[in-house]
Amino acid sequence: MAENKSDLMEKIVSLCKRRGFVFQGSEIYGGFAGTYDFGPYGVELQRNVISEWTKAMNERDNMARLDSSIFTAGSVWQASGHVSGFSDPLVICNECHSKQRADHLLESVGVVADEKMTEVKINQIFDENRGKVKCPVCGKKKFSKVSTRSLLATSSLGMFEEGDEQVYLRGETAQGIYINYKNILSTGMYSVPFGIYQVGKVFRNEISPRQFLFRKREFEQMEMQYFVHPKEARVLYEEWKKERMKYYERLGIKKEKLRWKQHENLVFYAKEAWDIQYEYPFGWNELEGIHYRGDYDLTQHQKFSGVDMSYFDEETKERFIPHIIETSVGVDRTMLMVLLDAYDEDKMSDEKRVVLRFKPNMAPVKVAVFPLLKNKPELVEKAKEIYKTLKKEFGAVVFDDNGNIGKRYRRQDEIGTPWCVTVDFETIEKDAGVTLRDRDTGEQKRMSVEEIISLVKSQI
């Protein structure tokens, strides 16, 4: 197993760069905080995360998929309350001038704080604890007053004159769902209860992005809003909670690394809110939120837009504004969790190795194909033939002839490839199939290509 939590994040960051999962954004210019670029295997892992979530949503009846615009009218964010109430508490170190979140600094010394607190309240708590709080950059205890700063990222898109409506990059994907709720209903294919789900980029003007992929300024969200009759909301909310926790079995996440955490300080419109937390190396923290939001969102958009957001039930002849159950999880946080959960160190053939034990459906590469020797044309030709066959079947297949077999195995272990196929002289001279090597056990078997295809299909 990995040695301890303290250096696990450092090892993950190093592996991600070394093996082409994640690179620092704008790295050649010194980096740009809170942004990361996904390399070849990061893209594939991201695709797998989104695919599993999308499948889980699509398995339920009466679910509609949406892809709403990143840019929306400024009035959308005024109606939602983001313009006036979507902020984080900023405090500046007077010694090194680094910017920090006051609630995070307070939490680091065991003081309960929340970004939803008023500026007056969090200033009061911060003042009471100034003697305890240290700057994580320079270690000093000299800080400014706390001030709240908007998380919405602004844009000049479409603003040509002074006085034009302020434009924002979206801070969440949920609002795009709410303003399209009536459009989805008007297709005649859906009725309450029903859900709308989407995957998309969001942007937040984070004060102190940190912990690698956990807190970024640009990230991908997977959100679902389920529209229900108010009388059915509580029962359906509990159903969704059970379903979302069970979902993580699909990703191969260890059960003991997940837990529930109830929100103590609810935002004013929320009826109930729970988070699924994962035990990251920096502690238990939010992975996914499952919230019962009531009718606030549709009521607000009805008020600001003048559009009737009520629903008429043809069977009961009842008109009402649906209540909303929300599930919201970040692609990036999920990727970080999957990487951390899969990371392991062990010994194989008396040699220390690093291995990502991805569940096969999550592995960026399903199969790697090797010729035993790269300077033997007949082996290379046969290996490429098998590679093309497997690539047609699974897509996520690589051809690797760089270095000796041992080095290739170690490289694929670090990438998390479940199976390696080696083409040797017996493959050609005796038509004896190929050698299939298992990532986790190191066990090798001779199998035909057809048997390998059947095995891989059964596992993914």
C-alpha positions as CSV (number, residue, x, y, z in Angstrom):
1,M,0.0,0.0,0.0
2,A,1.0,3.7,-0.3
3,E,3.1,4.6,2.7
4,N,1.2,7.5,4.3
5,K,-1.2,10.3,3.6
6,S,1.3,13.1,4.0
7,D,3.2,12.5,0.8
8,L,0.4,10.8,-1.3
9,M,-0.7,14.0,-3.0
10,E,2.8,14.8,-3.9
11,K,3.2,11.3,-5.4
12,I,-0.1,11.6,-7.4
13,V,0.9,15.1,-8.8
14,S,4.3,13.7,-9.9
15,L,2.8,10.6,-11.4
16,C,0.1,12.6,-13.3
17,K,2.7,14.7,-15.0
18,R,5.2,11.9,-15.6
19,R,2.6,9.6,-17.2
20,G,0.5,12.3,-19.1
21,F,-2.6,12.6,-16.9
22,V,-2.5,16.2,-15.8
23,F,-0.2,19.2,-16.4
24,Q,-0.1,22.6,-14.7
25,G,-1.9,25.2,-16.7
26,S,0.3,27.7,-18.6
27,E,3.3,25.8,-17.1
28,I,6.0,27.2,-19.6
29,Y,5.0,30.7,-18.4
30,G,5.3,29.8,-14.7
31,G,1.8,28.4,-14.3
32,F,-1.6,29.9,-13.7
33,A,-3.1,29.1,-10.3
34,G,-6.2,27.0,-10.3
35,T,-5.9,25.8,-13.8
36,Y,-4.8,22.4,-15.2
37,D,-4.5,20.8,-18.6
38,F,-5.4,17.1,-19.1
39,G,-2.9,15.0,-21.1
40,P,-3.7,11.9,-23.1
41,Y,-4.5,9.6,-20.2
42,G,-6.2,12.4,-18.2
43,V,-8.6,12.9,-21.1
44,E,-9.4,9.2,-21.2
45,L,-10.0,9.1,-17.4
46,Q,-12.2,12.2,-17.6
47,R,-14.2,10.5,-20.4
48,N,-14.7,7.4,-18.3
49,V,-15.8,9.4,-15.3
50,I,-18.4,11.3,-17.4
51,S,-19.5,8.1,-19.2
52,E,-20.2,6.2,-16.0
53,W,-22.2,9.2,-14.5
54,T,-24.1,9.7,-17.7
55,K,-25.0,6.0,-17.8
56,A,-26.2,6.1,-14.2
57,M,-28.5,9.0,-15.0
58,N,-29.8,7.5,-18.2
59,E,-30.7,4.2,-16.5
60,R,-33.6,6.0,-14.7
61,D,-36.9,6.7,-16.5
62,N,-38.0,10.2,-17.4
63,M,-34.6,11.7,-17.5
64,A,-33.6,14.4,-20.1
65,R,-30.1,15.4,-21.0
66,L,-29.2,19.1,-21.6
67,D,-26.2,21.1,-22.8
68,S,-26.9,24.7,-21.8
69,S,-24.8,27.7,-22.8
70,I,-21.8,28.8,-20.7
71,F,-22.8,32.4,-21.2
72,T,-26.3,33.5,-20.0
73,A,-28.1,36.8,-19.4
74,G,-26.9,38.6,-16.4
75,S,-30.5,38.6,-15.0
76,V,-30.2,34.8,-14.6
77,W,-27.6,35.3,-11.9
78,Q,-29.5,38.1,-10.3
79,A,-32.6,36.0,-10.0
80,S,-30.6,33.0,-8.6
81,G,-29.0,35.1,-5.9
82,H,-25.5,34.6,-7.2
83,V,-24.8,38.3,-7.8
84,S,-25.6,39.3,-4.3
85,G,-24.8,36.2,-2.3
86,F,-22.2,34.0,-4.0
87,S,-19.0,34.9,-2.3
88,D,-16.0,33.7,-0.3
89,P,-14.3,35.4,2.7
90,L,-11.0,36.9,1.7
91,V,-8.2,37.7,4.1
92,I,-4.7,39.0,3.2
93,C,-1.5,38.3,5.0
94,N,0.1,41.6,5.8
95,E,3.5,40.0,5.8
96,C,3.8,38.1,2.5
97,H,0.6,39.6,0.9
98,S,-0.8,36.1,0.0
99,K,-4.6,35.8,-0.3
100,Q,-6.3,33.2,1.8
101,R,-9.8,32.1,2.6
102,A,-10.7,33.1,6.2
103,D,-13.0,30.1,6.7
104,H,-10.2,27.7,5.7
105,L,-7.7,29.3,8.0
106,L,-10.1,29.0,10.9
107,E,-10.8,25.4,10.1
108,S,-7.1,24.7,10.2
109,V,-7.1,25.6,13.9
110,G,-10.2,23.6,14.7
111,V,-12.7,26.6,14.6
112,V,-16.0,25.9,12.8
113,A,-16.5,28.5,10.0
114,D,-18.6,28.6,6.9
115,E,-18.4,30.6,3.7
116,K,-22.2,31.3,4.0
117,M,-21.6,33.4,7.1
118,T,-22.1,37.1,6.9
119,E,-19.0,39.3,6.6
120,V,-19.7,40.7,10.1
121,K,-20.0,37.2,11.6
122,I,-16.9,35.8,10.1
123,N,-14.9,38.9,11.0
124,Q,-16.0,38.5,14.6
125,I,-14.9,34.8,14.7
126,F,-11.6,35.6,12.9
127,D,-10.8,38.5,15.4
128,E,-11.4,36.1,18.3
129,N,-8.9,33.6,16.8
130,R,-6.2,35.9,15.4
131,G,-3.7,34.6,17.9
132,K,-4.0,31.1,16.6
133,V,-4.2,31.5,12.8
134,K,-1.0,31.3,10.9
135,C,-0.4,32.2,7.2
136,P,0.3,28.9,5.4
137,V,2.8,30.7,3.1
138,C,5.0,32.6,5.6
139,G,3.9,31.3,9.0
140,K,3.1,34.8,10.3
141,K,0.0,35.9,12.2
142,K,-0.6,39.3,10.6
143,F,-3.8,39.5,8.6
144,S,-6.1,42.1,7.2
145,K,-9.8,42.4,8.0
146,V,-12.0,39.8,6.3
147,S,-13.9,40.9,3.2
148,T,-16.3,38.9,1.1
149,R,-15.5,38.6,-2.6
150,S,-17.8,37.4,-5.4
151,L,-17.1,34.0,-6.9
152,L,-18.7,34.9,-10.2
153,A,-16.2,35.4,-13.1
154,T,-17.2,38.3,-15.2
155,S,-16.8,38.8,-19.0
156,S,-17.0,41.6,-21.5
157,L,-18.8,39.5,-24.0
158,G,-21.5,41.6,-25.7
159,M,-20.7,44.7,-23.5
160,F,-20.0,47.5,-26.0
161,E,-21.1,50.5,-24.1
162,E,-21.1,51.7,-20.5
163,G,-24.4,50.6,-18.9
164,D,-24.7,47.3,-20.9
165,E,-25.9,44.4,-18.8
166,Q,-23.1,42.8,-16.8
167,V,-22.2,39.3,-18.2
168,Y,-20.9,36.4,-16.2
169,L,-19.3,33.0,-17.0
170,R,-21.6,30.5,-15.3
171,G,-20.8,29.6,-11.7
172,E,-22.8,26.4,-11.8
173,T,-24.7,24.4,-14.5
174,A,-27.9,24.2,-12.5
175,Q,-29.3,27.6,-13.6
176,G,-29.1,26.5,-17.3
177,I,-31.4,23.6,-16.3
178,Y,-33.9,25.8,-14.5
179,I,-34.3,28.3,-17.3
180,N,-34.8,25.4,-19.8
181,Y,-37.2,23.4,-17.5
182,K,-40.3,24.7,-19.4
183,N,-38.7,24.0,-22.8
184,I,-38.1,20.4,-21.9
185,L,-41.7,20.0,-20.7
186,S,-43.0,21.5,-23.8
187,T,-41.6,18.7,-25.9
188,G,-44.4,16.5,-24.5
189,M,-42.0,13.7,-23.7
190,Y,-41.7,14.3,-19.9
191,S,-43.9,14.8,-16.9
192,V,-43.3,15.4,-13.2
193,P,-41.5,13.7,-11.6
194,F,-38.7,14.0,-14.1
195,G,-35.0,14.9,-14.1
196,I,-32.7,17.1,-16.3
197,Y,-29.0,16.4,-16.2
198,Q,-25.9,17.9,-17.8
199,V,-22.2,18.0,-17.8
200,G,-20.4,21.2,-18.4
201,K,-17.7,23.7,-17.6
202,V,-18.1,26.2,-14.8
203,F,-15.9,29.1,-13.6
204,R,-15.3,30.4,-10.1
205,N,-13.1,33.3,-9.0
206,E,-11.5,31.3,-6.2
207,I,-9.5,33.2,-3.7
208,S,-7.1,30.4,-3.0
209,P,-7.3,27.4,-5.4
210,R,-5.5,24.5,-3.8
211,Q,-5.1,20.7,-3.4
212,F,-4.4,20.0,-7.1
213,L,-7.7,19.1,-8.9
214,F,-9.8,19.5,-5.8
215,R,-10.3,23.3,-5.9
216,K,-9.9,24.9,-9.3
217,R,-11.0,28.1,-11.1
218,E,-12.2,26.3,-14.2
219,F,-13.7,22.9,-13.8
220,E,-16.4,20.4,-15.0
221,Q,-19.6,19.8,-13.2
222,M,-22.1,16.9,-13.5
223,E,-25.4,18.1,-12.2
224,M,-29.0,16.7,-12.1
225,Q,-32.1,18.5,-11.1
226,Y,-35.1,16.3,-10.3
227,F,-38.5,18.1,-10.4
228,V,-41.1,16.6,-8.1
229,H,-44.5,17.1,-6.5
230,P,-44.0,18.8,-3.1
231,K,-45.7,16.0,-1.3
232,E,-43.4,13.4,-2.8
233,A,-40.2,15.3,-2.3
234,R,-39.0,13.8,1.0
235,V,-39.4,10.2,-0.1
236,L,-37.7,10.8,-3.5
237,Y,-34.9,12.7,-1.8
238,E,-34.1,9.7,0.4
239,E,-34.2,7.5,-2.8
240,W,-31.7,9.7,-4.5
241,K,-29.4,9.7,-1.5
242,K,-29.3,5.9,-1.5
243,E,-28.8,5.8,-5.3
244,R,-26.0,8.3,-5.3
245,M,-24.0,6.5,-2.6
246,K,-24.4,3.2,-4.3
247,Y,-23.2,4.7,-7.5
248,Y,-19.5,4.8,-6.3
249,E,-19.4,1.0,-6.4
250,R,-19.3,1.4,-10.2
251,L,-16.1,3.4,-9.9
252,G,-14.5,0.8,-7.7
253,I,-14.1,3.2,-4.7
254,K,-13.4,1.7,-1.3
255,K,-16.6,1.9,0.9
256,E,-14.7,2.9,4.0
257,K,-13.4,6.0,2.2
258,L,-16.9,7.4,1.8
259,R,-19.2,8.9,4.4
260,W,-22.3,11.2,4.8
261,K,-22.0,14.7,6.2
262,Q,-25.1,16.8,6.9
263,H,-25.0,20.5,6.4
264,E,-25.3,22.4,9.7
265,N,-25.7,25.9,8.2
266,L,-28.3,25.6,5.4
267,V,-28.7,28.4,2.9
268,F,-32.0,30.1,3.4
269,Y,-33.9,28.3,0.6
270,A,-32.7,24.8,1.3
271,K,-35.0,22.2,3.0
272,E,-32.2,19.7,3.6
273,A,-28.6,19.1,2.4
274,W,-26.2,16.3,2.7
275,D,-22.7,15.8,1.2
276,I,-21.0,12.5,0.2
277,Q,-17.5,13.0,1.5
278,Y,-14.3,11.2,0.5
279,E,-11.3,10.9,2.7
280,Y,-8.7,12.8,0.7
281,P,-5.1,13.0,2.0
282,F,-5.9,16.4,3.3
283,G,-8.9,15.1,5.2
284,W,-12.6,14.3,4.7
285,N,-14.1,16.7,2.2
286,E,-17.0,17.2,-0.1
287,L,-17.2,15.0,-3.2
288,E,-20.9,15.3,-4.1
289,G,-23.8,17.3,-2.8
290,I,-27.4,15.9,-2.6
291,H,-29.7,18.8,-1.8
292,Y,-33.5,19.3,-1.4
293,R,-33.9,22.8,-2.7
294,G,-37.7,23.3,-2.4
295,D,-39.3,25.6,-5.0
296,Y,-37.0,28.6,-4.6
297,D,-35.2,28.3,-7.9
298,L,-38.3,28.1,-10.2
299,T,-40.1,30.7,-8.1
300,Q,-37.2,33.2,-8.4
301,H,-37.0,32.7,-12.2
302,Q,-40.8,33.1,-12.5
303,K,-40.6,36.4,-10.5
304,F,-37.7,37.9,-12.5
305,S,-38.6,36.6,-16.0
306,G,-42.4,36.9,-15.7
307,V,-42.7,33.4,-17.2
308,D,-45.1,31.0,-15.4
309,M,-43.0,28.1,-14.0
310,S,-45.9,26.1,-12.6
311,Y,-46.8,22.6,-13.8
312,F,-50.3,21.3,-14.5
313,D,-50.9,17.7,-13.8
314,E,-53.4,16.4,-16.4
315,E,-54.5,13.4,-14.2
316,T,-55.1,15.2,-10.9
317,K,-56.0,18.6,-12.5
318,E,-53.6,20.2,-10.0
319,R,-51.3,23.1,-10.7
320,F,-48.1,23.6,-8.6
321,I,-44.5,24.8,-8.8
322,P,-42.3,21.6,-8.6
323,H,-39.8,21.2,-5.8
324,I,-36.3,20.3,-6.8
325,I,-33.9,17.6,-5.7
326,E,-30.3,18.2,-6.8
327,T,-27.3,16.0,-7.1
328,S,-24.0,17.8,-8.0
329,V,-20.5,16.4,-8.3
330,G,-17.3,17.6,-9.9
331,V,-15.6,15.7,-12.7
332,D,-12.2,16.9,-11.4
333,R,-12.8,15.9,-7.8
334,T,-14.1,12.6,-9.0
335,M,-10.9,12.1,-11.1
336,L,-8.7,13.0,-8.1
337,M,-10.6,10.5,-5.9
338,V,-10.3,7.7,-8.5
339,L,-6.5,8.4,-8.8
340,L,-6.0,8.5,-5.0
341,D,-8.1,5.4,-4.5
342,A,-6.3,3.4,-7.2
343,Y,-2.8,4.4,-6.1
344,D,-0.7,1.6,-4.6
345,E,3.0,0.6,-4.1
346,D,4.1,-3.0,-3.8
347,K,6.8,-5.5,-4.9
348,M,6.7,-7.7,-7.9
349,S,9.7,-10.0,-8.7
350,D,11.5,-8.4,-5.7
351,E,11.2,-5.0,-7.4
352,K,9.3,-2.1,-6.0
353,R,6.6,-0.8,-8.3
354,V,3.9,1.9,-8.4
355,V,0.6,0.8,-9.7
356,L,-2.8,2.4,-10.3
357,R,-5.4,-0.3,-9.6
358,F,-8.2,1.2,-11.6
359,K,-11.4,-0.8,-11.9
360,P,-11.2,-1.9,-15.6
361,N,-14.1,0.3,-16.7
362,M,-12.2,3.3,-15.3
363,A,-8.8,2.5,-16.7
364,P,-7.7,5.1,-19.4
365,V,-6.0,2.2,-21.3
366,K,-7.6,-1.2,-21.3
367,V,-4.9,-3.2,-23.1
368,A,-1.3,-2.6,-24.1
369,V,0.2,-4.7,-26.9
370,F,4.0,-5.4,-27.0
371,P,6.2,-7.2,-29.5
372,L,8.8,-9.2,-27.4
373,L,11.6,-7.6,-29.4
374,K,11.3,-4.3,-31.4
375,N,14.1,-5.3,-33.9
376,K,12.3,-8.4,-35.2
377,P,10.0,-7.3,-38.0
378,E,7.9,-10.4,-37.9
379,L,7.1,-9.8,-34.2
380,V,6.4,-6.1,-34.7
381,E,4.1,-6.9,-37.7
382,K,2.1,-9.5,-35.8
383,A,1.9,-7.2,-32.7
384,K,0.5,-4.3,-34.8
385,E,-2.0,-6.6,-36.4
386,I,-3.3,-7.7,-32.9
387,Y,-3.1,-4.1,-31.7
388,K,-5.4,-2.9,-34.5
389,T,-7.9,-5.8,-33.8
390,L,-8.1,-4.9,-30.1
391,K,-8.3,-1.2,-30.9
392,K,-11.4,-1.7,-33.0
393,E,-13.0,-3.5,-30.1
394,F,-12.1,-1.3,-27.2
395,G,-10.5,2.0,-28.6
396,A,-8.4,2.5,-25.4
397,V,-5.5,0.3,-26.5
398,V,-1.8,1.2,-26.9
399,F,1.1,-0.2,-28.8
400,D,4.4,-0.1,-26.8
401,D,7.8,-1.3,-27.9
402,N,9.9,1.2,-26.0
403,G,12.5,-0.5,-23.7
404,N,12.6,-4.0,-22.4
405,I,9.5,-5.9,-21.3
406,G,10.1,-5.2,-17.6
407,K,10.2,-1.4,-18.2
408,R,7.1,-1.6,-20.4
409,Y,5.2,-3.5,-17.6
410,R,6.2,-0.9,-15.1
411,R,5.1,1.9,-17.4
412,Q,1.7,0.4,-17.9
413,D,1.3,-0.4,-14.2
414,E,1.7,3.3,-13.5
415,I,-0.8,4.2,-16.2
416,G,-3.2,1.6,-14.6
417,T,-3.5,-0.7,-17.7
418,P,-5.3,-3.9,-16.5
419,W,-3.8,-6.2,-19.2
420,C,-0.6,-6.4,-21.3
421,V,-0.4,-8.6,-24.4
422,T,3.1,-9.8,-25.5
423,V,3.7,-11.3,-29.0
424,D,6.6,-13.7,-29.0
425,F,8.1,-16.3,-31.3
426,E,5.6,-19.0,-30.2
427,T,2.8,-16.7,-31.4
428,I,4.3,-16.9,-34.9
429,E,5.9,-20.3,-35.1
430,K,3.4,-22.4,-33.2
431,D,0.3,-20.3,-33.5
432,A,0.2,-20.6,-29.7
433,G,-1.7,-17.4,-29.0
434,V,-0.1,-14.6,-27.0
435,T,0.9,-14.0,-23.4
436,L,-1.7,-12.0,-21.4
437,R,-0.3,-10.5,-18.2
438,D,-2.6,-9.3,-15.3
439,R,-1.7,-5.9,-13.8
440,D,-2.7,-6.8,-10.2
441,T,-1.3,-10.2,-9.8
442,G,1.5,-10.3,-12.5
443,E,0.1,-13.7,-13.6
444,Q,0.7,-14.6,-17.2
445,K,-1.4,-16.9,-19.4
446,R,-1.3,-17.9,-23.0
447,M,-4.6,-17.0,-24.7
448,S,-6.0,-16.5,-28.1
449,V,-6.9,-13.0,-29.2
450,E,-10.6,-14.1,-29.3
451,E,-10.3,-15.2,-25.6
452,I,-8.7,-11.9,-24.7
453,I,-11.6,-10.0,-26.3
454,S,-14.1,-12.0,-24.4
455,L,-12.3,-11.6,-21.1
456,V,-11.9,-7.8,-21.5
457,K,-15.6,-7.4,-22.5
458,S,-16.7,-9.3,-19.4
459,Q,-14.7,-7.0,-17.1
460,I,-15.6,-3.6,-18.6
